Amino acid sequence: MAVPKSKVSKQRRNKRRSSVWKLENPSVNTCPKCGAARLPHRVCSKCMNYDGHEVVASK
């Protein structure tokens, strides 16, 4: 049975629960073919291109 060895203070508990230390928003790149905003290292959702060639046939 897991039992804490000592009391965790309110300050330490609140530091852990705060959102200040969490990661920032991901960076956004522009697609070199269509210019739409996309996440880095992802297929563009507009033109379905990645690294200069078409990955999925666009509709």
PQR file of N, CA, C, O and H, with PARSE charges and radii, in Angstrom:
ATOM      1  N   MET A   1       0.849  -1.177   0.000 -0.4000 1.5000
ATOM      2  CA  MET A   1       0.000   0.000   0.000 -0.0000 2.0000
ATOM      3  C   MET A   1       0.890   1.234   0.000  0.5500 1.7000
ATOM      4  O   MET A   1       1.774   1.357   0.848 -0.5500 1.4000
ATOM      5  N   ALA A   2       0.669   2.151  -0.939 -0.4000 1.5000
ATOM      6  CA  ALA A   2       1.504   3.342  -1.049 -0.0000 2.0000
ATOM      7  C   ALA A   2       1.093   4.367  -0.007  0.5500 1.7000
ATOM      8  O   ALA A   2      -0.050   4.823   0.029 -0.5500 1.4000
ATOM      9  H   ALA A   2      -0.049   2.051  -1.628  0.4000 1.0000
ATOM     10  N   VAL A   3       2.054   4.720   0.841 -0.4000 1.5000
ATOM     11  CA  VAL A   3       1.820   5.715   1.881 -0.0000 2.0000
ATOM     12  C   VAL A   3       2.920   6.759   1.777  0.5500 1.7000
ATOM     13  O   VAL A   3       4.097   6.402   1.722 -0.5500 1.4000
ATOM     14  H   VAL A   3       2.982   4.350   0.812  0.4000 1.0000
ATOM     15  N   PRO A   4       2.561   8.066   1.747 -0.5600 1.5000
ATOM     16  CA  PRO A   4       3.601   9.083   1.678  0.2800 2.0000
ATOM     17  C   PRO A   4       4.494   9.059   2.914  0.5500 1.7000
ATOM     18  O   PRO A   4       4.023   8.882   4.038 -0.5500 1.4000
ATOM     19  N   LYS A   5       5.805   9.241   2.679 -0.4000 1.5000
ATOM     20  CA  LYS A   5       6.758   9.211   3.783 -0.0000 2.0000
ATOM     21  C   LYS A   5       6.664  10.455   4.649  0.5500 1.7000
ATOM     22  O   LYS A   5       6.891  10.402   5.858 -0.5500 1.4000
ATOM     23  H   LYS A   5       6.188   9.384   1.766  0.4000 1.0000
ATOM     24  N   SER A   6       6.325  11.586   4.014 -0.4000 1.5000
ATOM     25  CA  SER A   6       6.167  12.816   4.783 -0.0000 2.0000
ATOM     26  C   SER A   6       5.114  13.692   4.134  0.5500 1.7000
ATOM     27  O   SER A   6       4.736  13.479   2.982 -0.5500 1.4000
ATOM     28  H   SER A   6       6.141  11.629   3.033  0.4000 1.0000
ATOM     29  N   LYS A   7       4.641  14.687   4.887 -0.4000 1.5000
ATOM     30  CA  LYS A   7       3.589  15.568   4.399 -0.0000 2.0000
ATOM     31  C   LYS A   7       4.103  16.456   3.265  0.5500 1.7000
ATOM     32  O   LYS A   7       5.217  16.977   3.329 -0.5500 1.4000
ATOM     33  H   LYS A   7       4.948  14.860   5.822  0.4000 1.0000
ATOM     34  N   VAL A   8       3.293  16.619   2.244 -0.4000 1.5000
ATOM     35  CA  VAL A   8       3.613  17.543   1.156 -0.0000 2.0000
ATOM     36  C   VAL A   8       2.948  18.868   1.501  0.5500 1.7000
ATOM     37  O   VAL A   8       1.739  18.931   1.723 -0.5500 1.4000
ATOM     38  H   VAL A   8       2.389  16.196   2.191  0.4000 1.0000
ATOM     39  N   SER A   9       3.756  19.928   1.545 -0.4000 1.5000
ATOM     40  CA  SER A   9       3.223  21.236   1.927 -0.0000 2.0000
ATOM     41  C   SER A   9       2.270  21.769   0.863  0.5500 1.7000
ATOM     42  O   SER A   9       2.286  21.322  -0.283 -0.5500 1.4000
ATOM     43  H   SER A   9       4.739  19.877   1.365  0.4000 1.0000
ATOM     44  N   LYS A  10       1.445  22.726   1.258 -0.4000 1.5000
ATOM     45  CA  LYS A  10       0.491  23.325   0.320 -0.0000 2.0000
ATOM     46  C   LYS A  10       1.217  24.003  -0.832  0.5500 1.7000
ATOM     47  O   LYS A  10       0.761  23.949  -1.974 -0.5500 1.4000
ATOM     48  H   LYS A  10       1.431  23.089   2.190  0.4000 1.0000
ATOM     49  N   GLN A  11       2.338  24.637  -0.538 -0.4000 1.5000
ATOM     50  CA  GLN A  11       3.103  25.336  -1.575 -0.0000 2.0000
ATOM     51  C   GLN A  11       3.654  24.348  -2.612  0.5500 1.7000
ATOM     52  O   GLN A  11       3.565  24.595  -3.815 -0.5500 1.4000
ATOM     53  H   GLN A  11       2.708  24.680   0.390  0.4000 1.0000
ATOM     54  N   ARG A  12       4.217  23.243  -2.148 -0.4000 1.5000
ATOM     55  CA  ARG A  12       4.768  22.243  -3.066 -0.0000 2.0000
ATOM     56  C   ARG A  12       3.655  21.601  -3.896  0.5500 1.7000
ATOM     57  O   ARG A  12       3.813  21.388  -5.098 -0.5500 1.4000
ATOM     58  H   ARG A  12       4.289  23.043  -1.171  0.4000 1.0000
ATOM     59  N   ARG A  13       2.531  21.294  -3.247 -0.4000 1.5000
ATOM     60  CA  ARG A  13       1.391  20.718  -3.953 -0.0000 2.0000
ATOM     61  C   ARG A  13       0.875  21.675  -5.026  0.5500 1.7000
ATOM     62  O   ARG A  13       0.593  21.250  -6.146 -0.5500 1.4000
ATOM     63  H   ARG A  13       2.403  21.467  -2.271  0.4000 1.0000
ATOM     64  N   ASN A  14       0.750  22.950  -4.700 -0.4000 1.5000
ATOM     65  CA  ASN A  14       0.240  23.934  -5.650 -0.0000 2.0000
ATOM     66  C   ASN A  14       1.226  24.200  -6.779  0.5500 1.7000
ATOM     67  O   ASN A  14       0.813  24.478  -7.905 -0.5500 1.4000
ATOM     68  H   ASN A  14       0.980  23.295  -3.790  0.4000 1.0000
ATOM     69  N   LYS A  15       2.530  24.120  -6.492 -0.4000 1.5000
ATOM     70  CA  LYS A  15       3.530  24.270  -7.559 -0.0000 2.0000
ATOM     71  C   LYS A  15       3.383  23.160  -8.591  0.5500 1.7000
ATOM     72  O   LYS A  15       3.493  23.397  -9.794 -0.5500 1.4000
ATOM     73  H   LYS A  15       2.865  23.895  -5.578  0.4000 1.0000
ATOM     74  N   ARG A  16       3.135  21.957  -8.111 -0.4000 1.5000
ATOM     75  CA  ARG A  16       2.980  20.814  -9.006 -0.0000 2.0000
ATOM     76  C   ARG A  16       1.723  20.951  -9.855  0.5500 1.7000
ATOM     77  O   ARG A  16       1.720  20.551 -11.020 -0.5500 1.4000
ATOM     78  H   ARG A  16       3.046  21.764  -7.134  0.4000 1.0000
ATOM     79  N   ARG A  17       0.677  21.498  -9.303 -0.4000 1.5000
ATOM     80  CA  ARG A  17      -0.598  21.608 -10.016 -0.0000 2.0000
ATOM     81  C   ARG A  17      -0.680  22.819 -10.943  0.5500 1.7000
ATOM     82  O   ARG A  17      -1.586  22.903 -11.771 -0.5500 1.4000
ATOM     83  H   ARG A  17       0.679  21.822  -8.357  0.4000 1.0000
ATOM     84  N   SER A  18       0.258  23.753 -10.811 -0.4000 1.5000
ATOM     85  CA  SER A  18       0.183  24.965 -11.622 -0.0000 2.0000
ATOM     86  C   SER A  18       0.488  24.661 -13.076  0.5500 1.7000
ATOM     87  O   SER A  18       1.119  23.653 -13.391 -0.5500 1.4000
ATOM     88  H   SER A  18       0.995  23.684 -10.138  0.4000 1.0000
ATOM     89  N   SER A  19       0.038  25.536 -13.955 -0.4000 1.5000
ATOM     90  CA  SER A  19       0.250  25.338 -15.389 -0.0000 2.0000
ATOM     91  C   SER A  19       1.387  26.199 -15.914  0.5500 1.7000
ATOM     92  O   SER A  19       1.587  26.264 -17.127 -0.5500 1.4000
ATOM     93  H   SER A  19      -0.475  26.355 -13.698  0.4000 1.0000
ATOM     94  N   VAL A  20       2.136  26.859 -15.045 -0.4000 1.5000
ATOM     95  CA  VAL A  20       3.207  27.752 -15.467 -0.0000 2.0000
ATOM     96  C   VAL A  20       4.364  26.981 -16.082  0.5500 1.7000
ATOM     97  O   VAL A  20       4.971  27.454 -17.043 -0.5500 1.4000
ATOM     98  H   VAL A  20       1.973  26.805 -14.060  0.4000 1.0000
ATOM     99  N   TRP A  21       4.682  25.816 -15.557 -0.4000 1.5000
ATOM    100  CA  TRP A  21       5.857  25.062 -15.998 -0.0000 2.0000
ATOM    101  C   TRP A  21       5.595  24.209 -17.225  0.5500 1.7000
ATOM    102  O   TRP A  21       6.531  23.640 -17.788 -0.5500 1.4000
ATOM    103  H   TRP A  21       4.189  25.431 -14.777  0.4000 1.0000
ATOM    104  N   LYS A  22       4.333  24.105 -17.653 -0.4000 1.5000
ATOM    105  CA  LYS A  22       4.000  23.196 -18.752 -0.0000 2.0000
ATOM    106  C   LYS A  22       4.517  23.720 -20.081  0.5500 1.7000
ATOM    107  O   LYS A  22       4.881  24.891 -20.193 -0.5500 1.4000
ATOM    108  H   LYS A  22       3.573  24.567 -17.195  0.4000 1.0000
ATOM    109  N   LEU A  23       4.549  22.865 -21.076 -0.4000 1.5000
ATOM    110  CA  LEU A  23       5.095  23.201 -22.387 -0.0000 2.0000
ATOM    111  C   LEU A  23       4.300  24.300 -23.065  0.5500 1.7000
ATOM    112  O   LEU A  23       3.111  24.486 -22.804 -0.5500 1.4000
ATOM    113  H   LEU A  23       4.253  21.914 -20.984  0.4000 1.0000
ATOM    114  N   GLU A  24       4.981  25.025 -23.941 -0.4000 1.5000
ATOM    115  CA  GLU A  24       4.332  26.090 -24.691 -0.0000 2.0000
ATOM    116  C   GLU A  24       3.590  25.499 -25.888  0.5500 1.7000
ATOM    117  O   GLU A  24       3.681  24.302 -26.162 -0.5500 1.4000
ATOM    118  H   GLU A  24       5.946  24.874 -24.153  0.4000 1.0000
ATOM    119  N   ASN A  25       2.863  26.348 -26.588 -0.4000 1.5000
ATOM    120  CA  ASN A  25       2.162  25.913 -27.791 -0.0000 2.0000
ATOM    121  C   ASN A  25       3.169  25.467 -28.837  0.5500 1.7000
ATOM    122  O   ASN A  25       4.269  26.014 -28.903 -0.5500 1.4000
ATOM    123  H   ASN A  25       2.789  27.320 -26.366  0.4000 1.0000
ATOM    124  N   PRO A  26       2.813  24.478 -29.659 -0.5600 1.5000
ATOM    125  CA  PRO A  26       3.749  24.012 -30.686  0.2800 2.0000
ATOM    126  C   PRO A  26       3.983  25.087 -31.744  0.5500 1.7000
ATOM    127  O   PRO A  26       3.113  25.917 -32.007 -0.5500 1.4000
ATOM    128  N   SER A  27       5.166  25.058 -32.341 -0.4000 1.5000
ATOM    129  CA  SER A  27       5.470  26.019 -33.394 -0.0000 2.0000
ATOM    130  C   SER A  27       4.711  25.632 -34.659  0.5500 1.7000
ATOM    131  O   SER A  27       4.383  24.464 -34.869 -0.5500 1.4000
ATOM    132  H   SER A  27       5.872  24.384 -32.127  0.4000 1.0000
ATOM    133  N   VAL A  28       4.439  26.627 -35.492 -0.4000 1.5000
ATOM    134  CA  VAL A  28       3.687  26.401 -36.722 -0.0000 2.0000
ATOM    135  C   VAL A  28       4.541  26.854 -37.895  0.5500 1.7000
ATOM    136  O   VAL A  28       5.061  27.970 -37.897 -0.5500 1.4000
ATOM    137  H   VAL A  28       4.705  27.575 -35.321  0.4000 1.0000
ATOM    138  N   ASN A  29       4.686  25.991 -38.888 -0.4000 1.5000
ATOM    139  CA  ASN A  29       5.420  26.310 -40.102 -0.0000 2.0000
ATOM    140  C   ASN A  29       4.435  26.524 -41.231  0.5500 1.7000
ATOM    141  O   ASN A  29       3.259  26.177 -41.123 -0.5500 1.4000
ATOM    142  H   ASN A  29       4.264  25.084 -38.886  0.4000 1.0000
ATOM    143  N   THR A  30       4.929  27.104 -42.323 -0.4000 1.5000
ATOM    144  CA  THR A  30       4.092  27.249 -43.507 -0.0000 2.0000
ATOM    145  C   THR A  30       4.478  26.187 -44.526  0.5500 1.7000
ATOM    146  O   THR A  30       5.650  25.833 -44.654 -0.5500 1.4000
ATOM    147  H   THR A  30       5.884  27.386 -42.411  0.4000 1.0000
ATOM    148  N   CYS A  31       3.502  25.690 -45.235 -0.4000 1.5000
ATOM    149  CA  CYS A  31       3.740  24.685 -46.270 -0.0000 2.0000
ATOM    150  C   CYS A  31       4.449  25.365 -47.442  0.5500 1.7000
ATOM    151  O   CYS A  31       3.998  26.414 -47.900 -0.5500 1.4000
ATOM    152  H   CYS A  31       2.550  25.978 -45.131  0.4000 1.0000
ATOM    153  N   PRO A  32       5.550  24.792 -47.938 -0.5600 1.5000
ATOM    154  CA  PRO A  32       6.267  25.436 -49.045  0.2800 2.0000
ATOM    155  C   PRO A  32       5.495  25.402 -50.359  0.5500 1.7000
ATOM    156  O   PRO A  32       5.760  26.214 -51.245 -0.5500 1.4000
ATOM    157  N   LYS A  33       4.543  24.476 -50.503 -0.4000 1.5000
ATOM    158  CA  LYS A  33       3.804  24.370 -51.758 -0.0000 2.0000
ATOM    159  C   LYS A  33       2.576  25.282 -51.786  0.5500 1.7000
ATOM    160  O   LYS A  33       2.405  26.066 -52.719 -0.5500 1.4000
ATOM    161  H   LYS A  33       4.328  23.816 -49.783  0.4000 1.0000
ATOM    162  N   CYS A  34       1.711  25.181 -50.752 -0.4000 1.5000
ATOM    163  CA  CYS A  34       0.459  25.947 -50.782 -0.0000 2.0000
ATOM    164  C   CYS A  34       0.455  27.132 -49.825  0.5500 1.7000
ATOM    165  O   CYS A  34      -0.406  28.002 -49.948 -0.5500 1.4000
ATOM    166  H   CYS A  34       1.849  24.544 -49.993  0.4000 1.0000
ATOM    167  N   GLY A  35       1.387  27.198 -48.873 -0.4000 1.5000
ATOM    168  CA  GLY A  35       1.471  28.320 -47.951 -0.0000 2.0000
ATOM    169  C   GLY A  35       0.558  28.218 -46.746  0.5500 1.7000
ATOM    170  O   GLY A  35       0.469  29.168 -45.968 -0.5500 1.4000
ATOM    171  H   GLY A  35       2.086  26.491 -48.772  0.4000 1.0000
ATOM    172  N   ALA A  36      -0.119  27.101 -46.569 -0.4000 1.5000
ATOM    173  CA  ALA A  36      -1.003  26.920 -45.420 -0.0000 2.0000
ATOM    174  C   ALA A  36      -0.180  26.650 -44.161  0.5500 1.7000
ATOM    175  O   ALA A  36       0.945  26.157 -44.243 -0.5500 1.4000
ATOM    176  H   ALA A  36      -0.047  26.330 -47.201  0.4000 1.0000
ATOM    177  N   ALA A  37      -0.741  26.972 -43.006 -0.4000 1.5000
ATOM    178  CA  ALA A  37      -0.068  26.721 -41.731 -0.0000 2.0000
ATOM    179  C   ALA A  37      -0.158  25.235 -41.405  0.5500 1.7000
ATOM    180  O   ALA A  37      -1.212  24.619 -41.563 -0.5500 1.4000
ATOM    181  H   ALA A  37      -1.655  27.373 -42.939  0.4000 1.0000
ATOM    182  N   ARG A  38       0.963  24.661 -40.946 -0.4000 1.5000
ATOM    183  CA  ARG A  38       0.989  23.246 -40.580 -0.0000 2.0000
ATOM    184  C   ARG A  38       2.011  23.043 -39.476  0.5500 1.7000
ATOM    185  O   ARG A  38       2.887  23.884 -39.270 -0.5500 1.4000
ATOM    186  H   ARG A  38       1.819  25.161 -40.817  0.4000 1.0000
ATOM    187  N   LEU A  39       1.902  21.939 -38.773 -0.4000 1.5000
ATOM    188  CA  LEU A  39       2.871  21.581 -37.751 -0.0000 2.0000
ATOM    189  C   LEU A  39       4.128  21.044 -38.420  0.5500 1.7000
ATOM    190  O   LEU A  39       4.041  20.432 -39.484 -0.5500 1.4000
ATOM    191  H   LEU A  39       1.191  21.256 -38.940  0.4000 1.0000
ATOM    192  N   PRO A  40       5.302  21.261 -37.817 -0.5600 1.5000
ATOM    193  CA  PRO A  40       6.521  20.732 -38.419  0.2800 2.0000
ATOM    194  C   PRO A  40       6.537  19.204 -38.420  0.5500 1.7000
ATOM    195  O   PRO A  40       6.022  18.576 -37.495 -0.5500 1.4000
ATOM    196  N   HIS A  41       7.119  18.615 -39.443 -0.4000 1.5000
ATOM    197  CA  HIS A  41       7.243  17.168 -39.604 -0.0000 2.0000
ATOM    198  C   HIS A  41       5.888  16.480 -39.710  0.5500 1.7000
ATOM    199  O   HIS A  41       5.730  15.340 -39.273 -0.5500 1.4000
ATOM    200  H   HIS A  41       7.537  19.125 -40.194  0.4000 1.0000
ATOM    201  N   ARG A  42       4.906  17.177 -40.292 -0.4000 1.5000
ATOM    202  CA  ARG A  42       3.579  16.612 -40.513 -0.0000 2.0000
ATOM    203  C   ARG A  42       3.172  16.848 -41.962  0.5500 1.7000
ATOM    204  O   ARG A  42       3.681  17.757 -42.618 -0.5500 1.4000
ATOM    205  H   ARG A  42       5.034  18.103 -40.647  0.4000 1.0000
ATOM    206  N   VAL A  43       2.258  16.031 -42.452 -0.4000 1.5000
ATOM    207  CA  VAL A  43       1.708  16.207 -43.788 -0.0000 2.0000
ATOM    208  C   VAL A  43       0.789  17.422 -43.771  0.5500 1.7000
ATOM    209  O   VAL A  43       0.025  17.618 -42.827 -0.5500 1.4000
ATOM    210  H   VAL A  43       1.845  15.293 -41.919  0.4000 1.0000
ATOM    211  N   CYS A  44       0.867  18.236 -44.818 -0.4000 1.5000
ATOM    212  CA  CYS A  44      -0.004  19.405 -44.933 -0.0000 2.0000
ATOM    213  C   CYS A  44      -1.433  18.927 -45.142  0.5500 1.7000
ATOM    214  O   CYS A  44      -1.686  18.077 -45.996 -0.5500 1.4000
ATOM    215  H   CYS A  44       1.488  18.077 -45.586  0.4000 1.0000
ATOM    216  N   SER A  45      -2.374  19.470 -44.363 -0.4000 1.5000
ATOM    217  CA  SER A  45      -3.762  19.016 -44.462 -0.0000 2.0000
ATOM    218  C   SER A  45      -4.473  19.588 -45.673  0.5500 1.7000
ATOM    219  O   SER A  45      -5.518  19.073 -46.069 -0.5500 1.4000
ATOM    220  H   SER A  45      -2.168  20.160 -43.669  0.4000 1.0000
ATOM    221  N   LYS A  46      -3.934  20.638 -46.268 -0.4000 1.5000
ATOM    222  CA  LYS A  46      -4.577  21.257 -47.436 -0.0000 2.0000
ATOM    223  C   LYS A  46      -4.178  20.562 -48.737  0.5500 1.7000
ATOM    224  O   LYS A  46      -5.043  20.177 -49.524 -0.5500 1.4000
ATOM    225  H   LYS A  46      -3.085  21.057 -45.946  0.4000 1.0000
ATOM    226  N   CYS A  47      -2.861  20.398 -48.969 -0.4000 1.5000
ATOM    227  CA  CYS A  47      -2.408  19.850 -50.249 -0.0000 2.0000
ATOM    228  C   CYS A  47      -1.854  18.427 -50.133  0.5500 1.7000
ATOM    229  O   CYS A  47      -1.458  17.836 -51.138 -0.5500 1.4000
ATOM    230  H   CYS A  47      -2.159  20.711 -48.330  0.4000 1.0000
ATOM    231  N   MET A  48      -1.822  17.872 -48.912 -0.4000 1.5000
ATOM    232  CA  MET A  48      -1.360  16.502 -48.658 -0.0000 2.0000
ATOM    233  C   MET A  48       0.057  16.248 -49.167  0.5500 1.7000
ATOM    234  O   MET A  48       0.345  15.177 -49.700 -0.5500 1.4000
ATOM    235  H   MET A  48      -2.144  18.352 -48.096  0.4000 1.0000
ATOM    236  N   ASN A  49       0.939  17.234 -49.001 -0.4000 1.5000
ATOM    237  CA  ASN A  49       2.332  17.092 -49.404 -0.0000 2.0000
ATOM    238  C   ASN A  49       3.221  17.046 -48.179  0.5500 1.7000
ATOM    239  O   ASN A  49       2.930  17.667 -47.156 -0.5500 1.4000
ATOM    240  H   ASN A  49       0.704  18.104 -48.568  0.4000 1.0000
ATOM    241  N   TYR A  50       4.314  16.299 -48.297 -0.4000 1.5000
ATOM    242  CA  TYR A  50       5.335  16.256 -47.258 -0.0000 2.0000
ATOM    243  C   TYR A  50       6.681  16.120 -47.918  0.5500 1.7000
ATOM    244  O   TYR A  50       6.890  15.225 -48.737 -0.5500 1.4000
ATOM    245  H   TYR A  50       4.551  15.795 -49.128  0.4000 1.0000
ATOM    246  N   ASP A  51       7.593  16.994 -47.571 -0.4000 1.5000
ATOM    247  CA  ASP A  51       8.973  16.954 -48.074 -0.0000 2.0000
ATOM    248  C   ASP A  51       9.033  17.012 -49.601  0.5500 1.7000
ATOM    249  O   ASP A  51       9.870  16.364 -50.229 -0.5500 1.4000
ATOM    250  H   ASP A  51       7.424  17.721 -46.905  0.4000 1.0000
ATOM    251  N   GLY A  52       8.122  17.805 -50.186 -0.4000 1.5000
ATOM    252  CA  GLY A  52       8.173  18.036 -51.614 -0.0000 2.0000
ATOM    253  C   GLY A  52       7.438  17.059 -52.497  0.5500 1.7000
ATOM    254  O   GLY A  52       7.412  17.250 -53.713 -0.5500 1.4000
ATOM    255  H   GLY A  52       7.441  18.331 -49.676  0.4000 1.0000
ATOM    256  N   HIS A  53       6.833  16.012 -51.940 -0.4000 1.5000
ATOM    257  CA  HIS A  53       6.070  15.103 -52.791 -0.0000 2.0000
ATOM    258  C   HIS A  53       4.726  14.760 -52.146  0.5500 1.7000
ATOM    259  O   HIS A  53       4.567  14.860 -50.930 -0.5500 1.4000
ATOM    260  H   HIS A  53       6.855  15.857 -50.953  0.4000 1.0000
ATOM    261  N   GLU A  54       3.765  14.356 -52.974 -0.4000 1.5000
ATOM    262  CA  GLU A  54       2.415  14.071 -52.516 -0.0000 2.0000
ATOM    263  C   GLU A  54       2.397  12.726 -51.789  0.5500 1.7000
ATOM    264  O   GLU A  54       2.869  11.720 -52.317 -0.5500 1.4000
ATOM    265  H   GLU A  54       3.894  14.276 -53.963  0.4000 1.0000
ATOM    266  N   VAL A  55       1.857  12.719 -50.590 -0.4000 1.5000
ATOM    267  CA  VAL A  55       1.830  11.519 -49.778 -0.0000 2.0000
ATOM    268  C   VAL A  55       0.491  10.805 -49.931  0.5500 1.7000
ATOM    269  O   VAL A  55       0.449   9.592 -50.132 -0.5500 1.4000
ATOM    270  H   VAL A  55       1.473  13.537 -50.160  0.4000 1.0000
ATOM    271  N   VAL A  56      -0.593  11.553 -49.838 -0.4000 1.5000
ATOM    272  CA  VAL A  56      -1.937  10.994 -49.938 -0.0000 2.0000
ATOM    273  C   VAL A  56      -2.619  11.681 -51.103  0.5500 1.7000
ATOM    274  O   VAL A  56      -2.479  12.892 -51.272 -0.5500 1.4000
ATOM    275  H   VAL A  56      -0.560  12.539 -49.675  0.4000 1.0000
ATOM    276  N   ALA A  57      -3.348  10.937 -51.903 -0.4000 1.5000
ATOM    277  CA  ALA A  57      -4.054  11.531 -53.045 -0.0000 2.0000
ATOM    278  C   ALA A  57      -5.095  12.503 -52.522  0.5500 1.7000
ATOM    279  O   ALA A  57      -5.958  12.119 -51.732 -0.5500 1.4000
ATOM    280  H   ALA A  57      -3.462   9.953 -51.766  0.4000 1.0000
ATOM    281  N   SER A  58      -5.027  13.775 -52.957 -0.4000 1.5000
ATOM    282  CA  SER A  58      -5.961  14.788 -52.494 -0.0000 2.0000
ATOM    283  C   SER A  58      -7.292  14.641 -53.206  0.5500 1.7000
ATOM    284  O   SER A  58      -7.363  14.137 -54.326 -0.5500 1.4000
ATOM    285  H   SER A  58      -4.326  14.087 -53.599  0.4000 1.0000
ATOM    286  N   LYS A  59      -8.342  15.088 -52.540 -0.4000 1.5000
ATOM    287  CA  LYS A  59      -9.699  14.952 -53.089 -0.0000 2.0000
ATOM    288  C   LYS A  59     -10.011  16.088 -54.030  0.5500 1.7000
ATOM    289  O   LYS A  59     -11.106  16.144 -54.589 -0.5500 1.4000
ATOM    290  H   LYS A  59      -8.284  15.498 -51.629  0.4000 1.0000
TER
END
